[in-house]
Amino acid sequence: MAKLTIVANIIAKEDKIELVKAELLKLIEITRAEEGCINYDLHQDNENPAHFLFFENWTSRELWQKHMGNTHLADYLAATEGCVEQFTVNEMSQIG
């Protein structure tokens, strides 16, 4: 199976940008060490600082699903409850 690309968009509430950013940054090192993680890169929009984007590549969907069930993700969700305006995840495959 081809690798899985994940694009996750997180829009923080205007008054919670720094909190959400700090919690997202905590996920990077631990996630990059996970089995199946090829890359896990966090971006912040230059025009809208409330908009964060994770660009991720995983060796398989199964290992990404394992990541999604990990404790550090549950901790992030608990820490940012009520602080995120919008959250979308796209599972994608590279075609070219």
N, C-alpha and C positions, 0 to 999 in steps of 0.2 A: 504494500500500500504506500502511496505517495505521502510525503509529509503533509501535515495539517498547518495551515496558517490561520491565526486568530487575530482579528482586529477588534479591540474593545474600546469603545468610546465612553468616557465618564465625564459628565457635566456636573461640576460641583455647584452648590448654591453660592451666590456671590459672597456671602459673609462667612463661608466655610472653606474657601479655596486653600488656604494654608494648611488647615487640618487635613483635608482630603489629600493634598500633595504629600504631606509628611507620612500619612498612612500608606499611600501608594509606594513611596520610596522604600518603605520597610519591606515590601514584597519582593523587591528585585533580587537581592543576593540569595535569599533562601529559595526562590523559584528557579533561578539559574542553576542551582545545584541539584535540582530534581532530575530524576531519570526521565529521559525523553525530551528535555528542554534543549532546543538548538539555540534559540535566542529569545530574549524577553526584554524588550526595549520600551521605555516610557518616554512619551513626548508631551510637551505642553504647547498649546497653540500660541503663536506670537501675537495674534490680534485679540484673542479671547483667553485670558489666563485661567478661566474656570473650566476650559476644555482640555482634558487629558486623553491621551490615546496610548494604549499598549499595542505594540506590533510584536507578535509572537510566532515562533515556528516550533512545532513539536514533531517528533518522529512518528507518532501515531495518535489517533483520536482517543484511544484507550488510555494512553499515558496523560493526555491533556485532561480527560475526565477524572483521572486519579488526582491530578493537580487541583481541579475544581473542588474536590472533596476534602482537601487538606485543612488542617487546623489554622494555618496562618491566613488562609482566605476567610474562614469563619471569623477570625479575630478582626480582620479588616472590615468585614461587613458589620460587625458589632460596633466597632469604633467609629464608623462613619454613618451609622443609622440616622436618617433624617437630614443628612448633610449633602446628599447627592440628588440633583434635580432629575437627571436622566442617565441611564446606563444601557448600552446596547452592545451585543457581541455578535460578530459575524464569523462563521466558520467558512474558510475559503481554501481553494486549491489553486496552486500556481499552474497556469496553462501556457505560459510562454516564457 
